[in-house]
Amino acid sequence: MSLQMTASQTVGPFLHIGMDWLNNGELAGSGERIVLEGQVRDAGGAPVPDAVIEIWQANAGGRYAHPDDPRGLPTDAGFAGFGRLPTDAEGCFRFGTVKPGRVPGPGGSLQAPHIVVLVFMRGLLKHLVTRVYFPGDPANGEDPVLKLVPSERRATLVAQAAAGRPGVLEWTIRLQGDEETVFFDV
């Protein structure tokens, strides 16, 4: 008798079955164009070739592309606010988007520009949730969520400017081990 896992017991390797139509690496929109390139690595530092990365963000004006955003900020017809891509054989992903504007946070404060990131992969019963912030953004120091993260771990949430490639940000998602990315309970 063979005991095999079923789709209800693990997220992967079933990530592609019936879901590929959601894959979109171009969020477009108007504003400061950026490219977010990254890699997912496991506890041993090896690339994870079968993860799926989703990103959610506001447009350059700080408005979400969702009807439940009650603020009267302008919408951006070419902006999706959502991207989803599987990692490649080297665990890499690449999104083209815009730098988001600031959005409201706890107690009416403003959050620093950031992108919400979800990680789906084999072996996870529940996706991981994290954020990526922008290097050198002065609002990072006052972001209410980033302030909750111990100072020595904050760097795991900040992308780095790619040397010699303007507008390109690099960010590694480390699932465990040294320099593990901070993940949030939601």
C-alpha positions in Angstrom: 0.0 0.0 0.0 1.3 3.4 -0.9 0.4 6.5 1.1 0.7 9.5 -1.2 -0.1 13.1 -0.4 -3.2 14.6 -1.8 -3.8 18.2 -2.9 -5.4 19.0 0.4 -2.3 18.1 2.3 0.2 20.5 0.7 0.1 23.6 -1.4 2.6 22.3 -4.0 3.4 20.8 -6.4 -0.2 21.6 -7.5 0.4 25.4 -7.8 0.1 25.3 -11.6 -3.0 23.2 -12.0 -5.8 25.5 -13.2 -4.0 28.6 -11.9 -1.6 29.7 -14.7 -4.2 32.1 -16.1 -3.5 34.3 -13.0 0.2 34.6 -13.8 1.0 38.3 -14.5 4.4 39.9 -13.9 3.4 43.4 -15.3 1.3 45.6 -13.0 1.9 48.7 -15.3 0.4 51.9 -14.1 1.8 55.5 -14.2 4.4 56.7 -11.8 8.0 55.8 -11.0 8.6 52.6 -12.9 10.5 49.9 -11.1 11.4 46.3 -11.6 11.5 44.0 -8.6 13.7 41.0 -9.1 14.3 38.3 -6.5 15.0 34.8 -5.6 13.4 32.4 -3.1 16.0 30.3 -1.1 15.4 27.5 1.3 17.1 27.0 4.7 20.2 25.6 3.1 20.5 28.5 0.7 19.4 26.5 -2.3 17.0 28.1 -4.8 13.3 27.1 -4.6 12.2 26.4 -8.2 8.6 25.6 -7.6 7.3 28.5 -5.5 4.7 31.1 -6.5 5.1 34.7 -5.6 2.1 37.1 -5.4 2.4 40.8 -4.9 -0.3 43.3 -3.8 0.2 47.0 -3.8 -1.2 50.5 -4.1 -0.7 52.7 -7.2 1.8 55.6 -7.3 -0.9 57.8 -5.7 -1.5 55.4 -2.7 -4.8 54.0 -3.9 -5.5 50.3 -4.1 -7.1 48.9 -7.3 -10.0 47.6 -5.4 -13.6 49.0 -5.0 -13.4 48.7 -1.2 -10.7 51.4 -1.1 -13.0 54.2 0.3 -10.6 57.0 -0.2 -11.3 59.4 -3.1 -7.9 59.1 -4.6 -7.5 58.9 -8.4 -7.6 55.4 -9.9 -5.1 54.3 -12.6 -6.8 52.5 -15.5 -3.6 50.7 -16.4 -2.8 49.5 -12.9 -3.7 46.0 -11.7 -2.4 46.2 -8.1 -1.8 42.4 -8.2 0.9 40.2 -9.7 1.5 36.5 -9.6 4.4 34.5 -10.9 6.0 31.1 -10.4 9.7 31.0 -9.7 11.9 29.7 -12.5 14.4 26.8 -12.2 16.7 29.0 -10.2 14.0 30.2 -7.8 13.9 33.7 -9.5 11.0 36.0 -10.1 10.6 39.4 -11.8 7.8 42.0 -11.6 7.5 45.2 -13.5 5.4 47.8 -11.6 5.5 51.3 -10.1 6.7 52.5 -6.7 3.5 52.6 -4.6 2.4 55.7 -2.8 1.9 55.8 1.0 -1.3 54.2 2.4 -3.0 54.6 5.8 -1.8 52.5 8.7 -2.8 51.9 12.3 -4.2 54.9 14.1 -4.3 57.1 11.0 -0.6 57.0 10.5 0.9 56.7 7.0 2.8 53.6 6.0 6.0 53.8 4.0 5.7 52.7 0.4 5.8 48.9 0.3 4.6 45.9 -1.6 2.8 43.0 0.2 4.3 39.6 -0.8 2.8 36.2 -0.5 4.8 33.0 -0.9 3.2 29.7 -1.8 5.2 26.5 -2.2 5.4 22.8 -1.6 5.4 21.8 2.0 3.5 24.8 3.2 0.0 24.3 4.4 -0.5 28.1 4.7 1.1 30.7 2.5 3.8 33.1 4.0 3.1 36.8 4.1 5.8 39.5 4.1 6.6 42.9 2.7 9.3 44.6 0.7 10.2 48.2 1.3 12.3 50.6 -0.8 15.9 51.3 -0.1 16.7 54.8 1.3 13.0 55.8 1.5 12.8 58.4 4.3 9.3 57.1 5.3 10.8 53.7 6.3 11.9 55.2 9.7 8.3 56.1 10.6 6.5 53.1 9.1 4.3 51.6 12.0 4.7 48.0 10.7 8.4 48.2 10.1 8.8 49.6 13.6 7.4 46.4 15.0 10.3 44.4 13.5 13.5 44.2 15.6 16.0 46.6 14.1 18.5 43.8 13.4 15.9 42.0 11.2 14.5 45.0 9.2 17.1 44.6 6.4 15.4 41.4 5.4 12.4 43.5 4.3 14.3 46.1 2.3 15.2 45.6 -1.3 18.6 46.7 -2.7 19.2 48.9 -5.7 20.8 46.8 -8.5 24.2 48.1 -9.3 24.3 49.8 -12.7 20.7 49.1 -13.4 18.5 52.2 -12.6 15.0 51.3 -11.4 15.8 47.7 -10.7 15.5 46.4 -7.1 16.8 43.1 -5.9 15.4 41.1 -3.0 16.0 37.6 -1.7 13.3 35.7 0.2 15.0 33.4 2.7 12.6 30.9 4.1 14.7 29.9 7.1 18.2 30.0 8.6 20.6 33.0 8.7 19.0 36.2 7.5 15.5 34.6 7.3 13.0 37.0 5.9 10.6 38.4 8.4 7.1 36.8 7.9 3.9 38.2 9.4 1.0 36.3 11.1 -2.2 37.5 9.4 
